[in-house]
Amino acid sequence: MQPFNVVGALRWACGVLCVLGGALTASNACETPALSPAAVSLPGLRATVQPVSDRHPRFGGLVADLTPGGSAAPFARPGDADGGQAASNTAPAPVVAAPQVESRPRRDSLDAELVYAVLVAEVAARRGNLTMAFTHFLHAAQLARDAKMAELAVRAAIGDQDDTGAGRAVALWLELAPESLGAHQIAALLRIKSGDREGALTHLTRVIRLAGADGESGYLLAAGIVGRAGSASERVSLMRALVDLDASNPDAQQALAMVAAGSDENVIAADAARRALELRPGWDTPRLFLVKLLLSEGKRGEARKQLEAFVAATPEDQGLRMLYAQFLVEEKEFSGAREVFATLLEARPKAPDVLFAAGVLSLELDDLDAARGYLTRLYQTGERRDEASFYLGQIEERAAHPDAAIDWYGKTQGENLIDAQIRIAVLRAKAGEVERAREIVQQLRDQIPDDAPMLYLAEAEILDQIDREDLVMQVYNAGLAAFPDDADLLYGRAMYAVKRNRLDLAEPDLRRIIERNPGHADALNALGYTLADRTDRYQEALGYIERALKLKPDEPAILDSVGWVNFKLGNHDVALEFLTKALGAMKDGEIAAHLGEVLWALGRQDEAWAVWDTALKEHPDHVYLKEVIGRHRVTRQDESSQ
């Protein structure tokens, strides 16, 4: 015969009470045929609530509601709440003082007092009254002598930031389940918070033993708890004290390394990680840790040497190779990174993440055949299909295979859906199917109304690309009729008007943006630059640009505007300073054209030509740059003929 399950019966009873009782109020909370007359109305409950079945999980889900941050059990493993007997039958003397209550035997049946305590606790918890929930969960635990009830009392006290109450409840929990890993974890944390170092060490050593008995790394669990200590020195000192109890344990050394790194004690962290590696040669974790520690300190050269040495020592280690490939990507050594990913694929030819990385790197290297091969293999694995199809569409588009590109884009869903559909619209428009392209964007607006402003912008840009001037402004006007104050649409229409030399249309839109948002740096800069470039209102332009510069002091486009307006004002030295800084921050054809103009005005023609020639190699199709160079080339030829 199975023993009577008090907690299970209580859960069932509470569910019946809350569902059959309907809306709970102070007068009817317990007026249901399922209750005995001894169950009286619940004190402190005033508001009417919906049936519990409509809004909340059953009783067993309450831990998630009570724990700060929403975690069901921040320290306990799943299934640990019942305090199952683990590695030892000897219970330690609890460090947290036990509550002074009358010792009662475990109840083998339900009675009105127990049902009442659980029901009040559950309803209070769901209403956010954690003080009342704690009181009644603790009372229920004392009545039923049940570890799960004690745990719920602990969670309620933690959620209520009541460390004293949590201490009382965890003491009862440990009394009822002395080998509960979760109870010792919370007890250790409470001891750390109260400054009881010896008490914390007692519970932490028990955490290490209990977790180790189940095959887990107890030291990592302990490190997570120690990491909650108030000061860095306290964290490191406490972890060192634990490690000293078993200094030859590599897990202990690695846990110390993690705590020290989290406390900005990088020397201690590195020493501990190296000691862990000595104790367990070939262990991946401390090797990866050491490399990442060096990277966090900005020691990229040293990190690279260390990483390459590790890879050379254990070439079959996939984790190290992956880290090395990622490192090379960050260093923009794309060819080398791809070689590493290719090596990884020899061992795992269908690894989705590796195939994706190799494909994207090949695309970056403009190796379309290799990119197509990797991403097709990825698509065939059935993993990351939406990303694979989108990038395969880009490959075919770049390879001038529009039909194949449209086919791949059409298979794309998920996060890349909108981008893929817009690319299809672009390809349709370029093929002369303008109305079909516009229908695609219109359908997207209907399907995803929250993105409608952005989609109006996309449609206008598509039409601009195929020189349909008759339609572009119509689209902007339609978008602004639907979204009159959308800053992106106003900005887009203004920039299109500037492009068409319609300052009379651009200026009102930019001013409207600035009136609504005086801190819109891009609008301030655009208005200032346009006035400086297209009018002689230089002082007014300078005012807008300086406001933009204060908001974004390192933005290359704004630095360029400052230089250009100062050039117009005749402040050539100031112009040279800002334009040099702008070009150093961003290699842009227009900035290079402006810098060359200033150098030319200063009589430094050779330097101007050097800037322009370099920029032309990088931007051979830049219209404005070519116009400036062409104008000065005539001057240069005239000078040479004299």
DOSEVO-688851 format. One line per field, with one value per residue (C-alpha): z, y, x; residue number from 1. Coordinates in steps of 0.1 Angstrom, whole numbers, plus 5000, padded with zeros to 4 digits. Layout:
N
up: c(Z/...)
north: c(Y/...)
east: c(X/...)
i: c(NUM/...)
END
This chain:
642
up: c(5000/4990/5019/5020/5000/5021/4996/4966/4985/4995/4959/4948/4976/4968/4932/4940/4965/4941/4910/4927/4949/4919/4927/4961/4985/5022/5025/5001/4999/5017/5012/4990/4996/4996/5030/5065/5086/5105/5075/5082/5060/5051/5069/5049/5015/5001/4963/4941/4918/4888/4892/4897/4867/4844/4854/4872/4872/4898/4932/4920/4899/4928/4932/4899/4911/4944/4934/4925/4888/4879/4882/4896/4920/4917/4936/4937/4909/4895/4917/4947/4966/4982/5000/4986/5006/4988/4998/5036/5064/5089/5091/5101/5129/5111/5111/5109/5142/5140/5147/5182/5175/5191/5175/5157/5139/5101/5094/5074/5065/5058/5084/5083/5099/5073/5043/5056/5059/5024/5008/5025/5015/4978/4974/4992/4970/4938/4950/4957/4995/5002/5039/5044/5020/5040/5074/5062/5041/5072/5094/5069/5068/5106/5107/5079/5086/5049/5032/5001/5022/5040/5007/4995/5027/5020/4984/4997/5023/4997/4974/5003/5010/5045/5054/5090/5078/5051/5078/5100/5071/5057/5092/5092/5056/5067/5097/5075/5046/5059/5025/5004/4980/4975/5012/5018/4988/5002/5037/5025/5007/5038/5059/5034/5035/5073/5074/5091/5073/5092/5088/5050/5047/5065/5041/5010/5018/5021/4987/4972/4986/4977/4941/4937/4947/4918/4893/4892/4898/4933/4932/4903/4923/4953/4931/4919/4956/4966/4937/4955/4984/4988/4981/4957/4985/5004/4974/4967/5003/5008/4976/4986/5020/5002/4978/5006/5018/4986/4968/4945/4930/4895/4897/4928/4912/4881/4904/4921/4887/4878/4911/4909/4873/4883/4910/4887/4904/4870/4884/4909/4882/4857/4884/4894/4859/4851/4883/4872/4838/4856/4877/4847/4815/4783/4801/4777/4802/4818/4784/4769/4802/4800/4764/4771/4802/4781/4755/4782/4793/4757/4754/4719/4708/4739/4737/4701/4710/4738/4716/4688/4712/4726/4691/4681/4712/4708/4671/4675/4701/4684/4711/4708/4670/4671/4694/4672/4641/4660/4670/4634/4623/4649/4635/4600/4589/4570/4548/4578/4597/4568/4567/4603/4598/4568/4591/4616/4588/4581/4615/4615/4579/4588/4617/4610/4628/4611/4577/4582/4593/4564/4539/4552/4553/4517/4507/4525/4505/4473/4467/4455/4444/4479/4496/4475/4484/4521/4524/4501/4524/4554/4538/4532/4568/4577/4602/4600/4567/4567/4571/4545/4519/4525/4520/4490/4476/4481/4464/4433/4432/4433/4407/4384/4386/4395/4390/4413/4438/4438/4443/4473/4488/4484/4507/4534/4565/4601/4610/4574/4558/4553/4539/4516/4502/4497/4478/4456/4450/4441/4415/4401/4397/4380/4356/4347/4367/4387/4396/4408/4429/4445/4452/4472/4494/4498/4509/4535/4548/4551/4568/4591/4599/4626/4600/4575/4578/4571/4541/4526/4528/4511/4483/4477/4476/4452/4429/4432/4422/4389/4384/4387/4399/4391/4418/4445/4459/4457/4479/4505/4505/4509/4538/4556/4550/4570/4595/4595/4622/4614/4616/4593/4565/4569/4568/4538/4518/4528/4515/4483/4478/4484/4459/4434/4444/4460/4491/4493/4500/4521/4546/4560/4566/4584/4605/4614/4627/4648/4662/4675/4685/4691/4698/4664/4654/4619/4610/4625/4605/4573/4575/4584/4557/4530/4539/4537/4505/4486/4499/4513/4548/4563/4598/4602/4589/4614/4642/4633/4627/4660/4678/4660/4669/4706/4703/4683/4687/4669/4640/4607/4587/4612/4614/4576/4578/4604/4581/4550/4565/4579/4544/4531/4558/4549/4581/4561/4590/4611/4580/4575/4611/4610/4576/4583/4614/4595/4567/4594/4610/4577/4542/4523/4488/4496/4527/4506/4479/4506/4521/4488/4481/4514/4506/4472/4486/4510/4480/4488/4454/4455/4488/4474/4444/4467/4487/4456/4438/4469/4473/4436/4439/4468/4453/4415/4409/4433/4413/4435/4439/4401/4396/4419/4404/4369/4377/4392/4365/4340/4362/4364/4327/4322/4346/4329/4294/4307)
north: c(5000/5034/5059/5088/5118/5149/5174/5158/5157/5193/5203/5185/5200/5235/5231/5219/5247/5274/5261/5250/5281/5304/5340/5342/5369/5373/5359/5330/5318/5286/5282/5251/5216/5204/5220/5211/5236/5242/5260/5296/5327/5339/5370/5397/5388/5416/5418/5394/5374/5351/5314/5302/5279/5308/5328/5307/5274/5249/5250/5232/5262/5287/5286/5304/5331/5336/5336/5370/5372/5346/5316/5285/5277/5299/5275/5241/5215/5203/5176/5185/5202/5169/5167/5132/5115/5119/5110/5108/5097/5120/5154/5184/5206/5234/5267/5286/5286/5263/5279/5275/5255/5224/5192/5175/5142/5143/5143/5113/5130/5164/5185/5219/5238/5224/5230/5265/5273/5261/5278/5312/5308/5301/5328/5353/5344/5348/5382/5393/5393/5374/5382/5364/5336/5331/5329/5304/5282/5280/5271/5244/5230/5228/5211/5187/5183/5185/5197/5211/5234/5246/5253/5274/5294/5300/5312/5335/5350/5355/5372/5394/5402/5388/5372/5365/5347/5328/5317/5303/5285/5271/5258/5238/5227/5213/5197/5179/5172/5174/5163/5188/5205/5234/5240/5241/5265/5290/5286/5293/5324/5337/5331/5350/5379/5380/5379/5345/5331/5298/5291/5298/5275/5247/5249/5254/5223/5203/5218/5206/5171/5167/5179/5158/5127/5133/5138/5176/5200/5211/5237/5255/5256/5269/5295/5308/5313/5329/5353/5368/5381/5418/5427/5414/5406/5387/5366/5357/5350/5328/5308/5304/5290/5264/5255/5251/5222/5203/5222/5193/5193/5208/5217/5237/5256/5264/5276/5299/5312/5321/5339/5358/5369/5381/5401/5417/5397/5386/5375/5351/5339/5331/5313/5292/5283/5273/5252/5235/5227/5212/5190/5179/5181/5185/5200/5224/5247/5263/5267/5285/5305/5317/5328/5347/5363/5376/5390/5407/5425/5436/5414/5401/5393/5372/5356/5346/5330/5311/5300/5289/5269/5252/5243/5230/5208/5194/5198/5176/5199/5214/5240/5255/5256/5273/5299/5304/5308/5334/5352/5354/5367/5395/5402/5404/5376/5360/5337/5322/5319/5300/5276/5268/5263/5240/5219/5217/5204/5176/5161/5172/5178/5186/5210/5238/5266/5258/5255/5289/5306/5291/5302/5338/5341/5329/5355/5382/5370/5372/5335/5329/5292/5282/5303/5286/5252/5257/5273/5247/5220/5239/5241/5204/5196/5211/5234/5273/5270/5306/5320/5297/5305/5343/5342/5319/5345/5371/5349/5344/5381/5390/5364/5381/5352/5370/5341/5318/5347/5352/5314/5314/5346/5331/5302/5325/5329/5340/5371/5375/5374/5412/5417/5387/5400/5435/5420/5402/5435/5451/5424/5426/5463/5460/5435/5461/5445/5477/5471/5436/5449/5475/5449/5429/5458/5467/5431/5434/5466/5449/5418/5437/5471/5479/5480/5501/5533/5514/5497/5530/5540/5507/5512/5548/5536/5508/5533/5557/5530/5526/5564/5565/5601/5603/5578/5583/5615/5600/5571/5595/5616/5586/5573/5607/5609/5577/5586/5624/5627/5598/5611/5585/5592/5630/5625/5602/5627/5656/5637/5628/5665/5675/5650/5667/5701/5710/5728/5744/5709/5696/5724/5723/5685/5688/5717/5697/5668/5693/5710/5677/5664/5691/5663/5647/5650/5636/5661/5690/5679/5674/5708/5725/5707/5714/5751/5753/5733/5748/5783/5811/5810/5798/5812/5797/5764/5764/5768/5736/5716/5727/5715/5681/5679/5683/5653/5631/5645/5615/5610/5612/5627/5655/5661/5664/5690/5710/5710/5719/5748/5762/5759/5779/5805/5808/5790/5767/5756/5746/5729/5709/5697/5684/5669/5651/5636/5627/5608/5590/5577/5568/5563/5580/5595/5627/5634/5628/5652/5679/5674/5677/5709/5724/5712/5728/5761/5760/5757/5721/5707/5676/5665/5671/5649/5622/5622/5621/5594/5572/5578/5571/5537/5528/5544/5543/5550/5578/5605/5635/5626/5622/5656/5673/5656/5664/5701/5703/5681/5709/5734/5711/5707/5745/5750/5723/5740/5774)
east: c(5000/5014/5019/4994/5007/4999/5012/4995/4962/4966/4972/4941/4921/4932/4924/4890/4884/4895/4876/4844/4843/4843/4853/4870/4859/4861/4826/4826/4862/4855/4817/4818/4805/4841/4848/4839/4821/4853/4868/4860/4864/4898/4911/4927/4911/4889/4891/4872/4895/4889/4888/4924/4921/4917/4948/4974/4991/4983/4999/5031/5039/5041/5078/5083/5058/5076/5113/5128/5136/5110/5133/5116/5145/5176/5198/5181/5182/5149/5134/5155/5126/5115/5148/5157/5184/5217/5252/5251/5227/5244/5227/5248/5237/5218/5237/5205/5186/5156/5122/5108/5077/5061/5074/5046/5044/5038/5001/4987/4954/4939/4922/4906/4936/4961/4938/4931/4968/4977/4947/4955/4991/4984/4958/4981/5010/4990/4979/5014/5011/5043/5043/5010/5021/5053/5034/5009/5033/5056/5026/5015/5051/5051/5017/5024/5061/5066/5098/5081/5059/5091/5107/5077/5079/5116/5108/5080/5104/5131/5106/5095/5132/5127/5161/5150/5119/5139/5164/5136/5120/5153/5162/5129/5135/5169/5154/5129/5153/5189/5203/5185/5210/5187/5182/5220/5225/5200/5213/5248/5236/5218/5249/5270/5246/5246/5284/5286/5317/5319/5282/5285/5315/5296/5268/5290/5310/5277/5267/5300/5295/5259/5263/5294/5275/5251/5279/5277/5305/5298/5325/5308/5276/5295/5312/5278/5267/5300/5297/5268/5290/5291/5328/5354/5378/5351/5343/5379/5387/5356/5363/5400/5390/5368/5396/5421/5400/5408/5436/5445/5410/5410/5373/5381/5409/5388/5359/5384/5395/5360/5352/5385/5379/5344/5360/5386/5414/5429/5463/5447/5423/5450/5471/5441/5432/5468/5468/5436/5452/5482/5460/5439/5460/5441/5410/5393/5376/5407/5424/5394/5391/5428/5424/5392/5407/5436/5411/5391/5423/5429/5460/5451/5486/5493/5458/5466/5499/5482/5454/5476/5497/5467/5454/5488/5489/5454/5445/5414/5399/5368/5361/5395/5394/5360/5374/5404/5381/5360/5392/5403/5369/5373/5407/5391/5414/5385/5405/5423/5390/5374/5403/5397/5360/5368/5390/5362/5338/5362/5353/5316/5306/5270/5276/5250/5268/5301/5285/5268/5300/5320/5293/5291/5328/5330/5304/5325/5355/5334/5340/5304/5309/5323/5296/5269/5283/5285/5250/5234/5248/5234/5200/5200/5207/5173/5189/5189/5170/5157/5192/5206/5179/5183/5220/5217/5194/5221/5246/5225/5216/5253/5260/5234/5210/5178/5154/5174/5177/5139/5134/5157/5143/5108/5118/5128/5107/5113/5134/5146/5112/5107/5142/5138/5105/5120/5148/5123/5105/5139/5146/5111/5114/5147/5132/5105/5078/5072/5035/5043/5071/5048/5022/5048/5055/5018/5011/5038/5022/4989/5004/5027/5011/5036/5063/5043/5064/5096/5079/5068/5105/5115/5090/5103/5139/5131/5114/5143/5167/5149/5145/5108/5107/5070/5062/5088/5073/5038/5049/5064/5033/5011/5032/5031/4994/4991/5018/5020/5048/5069/5105/5120/5095/5100/5137/5135/5113/5136/5167/5150/5140/5177/5188/5164/5176/5143/5153/5119/5105/5134/5137/5101/5104/5137/5124/5093/5115/5136/5106/5092/5126/5153/5178/5175/5212/5208/5181/5201/5232/5212/5196/5229/5249/5222/5221/5259/5261/5231/5228/5249/5232/5265/5261/5227/5240/5269/5244/5225/5257/5273/5241/5244/5281/5273/5250/5273/5308/5325/5301/5321/5292/5288/5326/5325/5297/5317/5347/5326/5307/5340/5355/5326/5332/5368/5381/5404/5426/5395/5380/5413/5413/5377/5378/5411/5395/5363/5382/5403/5371/5354/5369/5341/5343/5325/5346/5377/5364/5359/5393/5409/5391/5404/5440/5437/5425/5455/5479/5487/5477/5499/5484/5449/5456/5470/5438/5416/5436/5434/5397/5390/5407/5384/5353/5357/5320/5315/5297/5304/5341/5345/5329/5353/5383/5371/5367/5402/5418/5409/5426/5456/5458/5456/5485/5506/5501/5513)
i: c(1/2/3/4/5/6/7/8/9/10/11/12/13/14/15/16/17/18/19/20/21/22/23/24/25/26/27/28/29/30/31/32/33/34/35/36/37/38/39/40/41/42/43/44/45/46/47/48/49/50/51/52/53/54/55/56/57/58/59/60/61/62/63/64/65/66/67/68/69/70/71/72/73/74/75/76/77/78/79/80/81/82/83/84/85/86/87/88/89/90/91/92/93/94/95/96/97/98/99/100/101/102/103/104/105/106/107/108/109/110/111/112/113/114/115/116/117/118/119/120/121/122/123/124/125/126/127/128/129/130/131/132/133/134/135/136/137/138/139/140/141/142/143/144/145/146/147/148/149/150/151/152/153/154/155/156/157/158/159/160/161/162/163/164/165/166/167/168/169/170/171/172/173/174/175/176/177/178/179/180/181/182/183/184/185/186/187/188/189/190/191/192/193/194/195/196/197/198/199/200/201/202/203/204/205/206/207/208/209/210/211/212/213/214/215/216/217/218/219/220/221/222/223/224/225/226/227/228/229/230/231/232/233/234/235/236/237/238/239/240/241/242/243/244/245/246/247/248/249/250/251/252/253/254/255/256/257/258/259/260/261/262/263/264/265/266/267/268/269/270/271/272/273/274/275/276/277/278/279/280/281/282/283/284/285/286/287/288/289/290/291/292/293/294/295/296/297/298/299/300/301/302/303/304/305/306/307/308/309/310/311/312/313/314/315/316/317/318/319/320/321/322/323/324/325/326/327/328/329/330/331/332/333/334/335/336/337/338/339/340/341/342/343/344/345/346/347/348/349/350/351/352/353/354/355/356/357/358/359/360/361/362/363/364/365/366/367/368/369/370/371/372/373/374/375/376/377/378/379/380/381/382/383/384/385/386/387/388/389/390/391/392/393/394/395/396/397/398/399/400/401/402/403/404/405/406/407/408/409/410/411/412/413/414/415/416/417/418/419/420/421/422/423/424/425/426/427/428/429/430/431/432/433/434/435/436/437/438/439/440/441/442/443/444/445/446/447/448/449/450/451/452/453/454/455/456/457/458/459/460/461/462/463/464/465/466/467/468/469/470/471/472/473/474/475/476/477/478/479/480/481/482/483/484/485/486/487/488/489/490/491/492/493/494/495/496/497/498/499/500/501/502/503/504/505/506/507/508/509/510/511/512/513/514/515/516/517/518/519/520/521/522/523/524/525/526/527/528/529/530/531/532/533/534/535/536/537/538/539/540/541/542/543/544/545/546/547/548/549/550/551/552/553/554/555/556/557/558/559/560/561/562/563/564/565/566/567/568/569/570/571/572/573/574/575/576/577/578/579/580/581/582/583/584/585/586/587/588/589/590/591/592/593/594/595/596/597/598/599/600/601/602/603/604/605/606/607/608/609/610/611/612/613/614/615/616/617/618/619/620/621/622/623/624/625/626/627/628/629/630/631/632/633/634/635/636/637/638/639/640/641/642)
END
